[in-house]
């Protein structure tokens, strides 16, 4: 039975049961061989960060599989061009692996730039490119000169680290654009929104909040972004960083190079969304108007949804949730949002959390909560059953685990089309959690935790 499964010895310090002593979690390390990590590769990490830049050409230099695997990976919405939603690949084959792929890359860039007139091009290096040693930088430089647009190599060979290294490669690519635009006329009360990818229109909602507060948004990195706005990002007075796992590196570099301070925020849940807006308002305290407008905005938005949230809370109180997400910062907000709905978090983990993140999670969770770093399907399945979770919140790779275990699922990552950020997002989140947790379908599922005696389990169908 699944609850009898043992975790891998090398991973023992990456799983912690709150309440047990000592707390000595191992994290921020490469995945253990033999553990089917839920993490994506370095290339995928950089692809998800850069992908929403809508007027850029995204060319994957590698075999077709790398591009197919990440095709339209975020489905990020654009208010204009949609070049990002195409998946271009140099389709390297045996011939290029033997004789080199630089010629094919040069031809592909020329053909695509002529056909689509992008404002810039990102060229992603995949595993095989790192192995055969193509000089992607030299080809990019040549094409940039000939076509007079930025052509930026993204050094994201899949094998060279973790998904986090992919985030850093993406930030390094973005830094090649920042600082190149004209910043005349940008207000002192201005920000960049970092780490918001506009999967379901969240960037638009959040930008609208800031507009109402009287704060100018210079650039969103990278949801619905345009090359011209990214080039002007150094003109903002503050970087507001969400999804800090992916964008903290860029924020730190911009602080070093342009003296722009940054704060970390989250737009998930009532508490954290309000805090994010108030934190920004308090930074612009010289402009008292901003704080006044923020108070009015928060009050109006909370009042719009409060009654409905109480309805959901009435039905969800006492239900148990498992959370497994990319960055731990999102998990903090989810725990608070679930608590607001009367739910208890019984499992929480992340792909890329660091020491500080896990200490915060330990302090936020009740005794008995399982905290995991860089987990795998076997561990997640085991603890979901053991902890009798009613709901699993995760991304595309966690969805089948939830359904196989016979519990509700909420996608908090790439695949959803409903915004879960901001005040309206909290309503959408509560509605989705309610719909999936309370669905009658789970009564008919043979592997519900309360049906442990079910013959399917006894026959070892798991
Ligand atoms: S691991 Fe390598 S081959 Fe696989 S998708 Fe990533 S870059 Fe491509």
Boltz pocket constraint, residues with backbone or C-beta under 6 A from the ligand:
constraints:
  - pocket:
      binder: B
      contacts: [[A, 41], [A, 42], [A, 43], [A, 44], [A, 62], [A, 65], [A, 66], [A, 69], [A, 125], [A, 126], [A, 127], [A, 128], [A, 156], [A, 157], [A, 158], [A, 159]]
      max_distance: 6.0
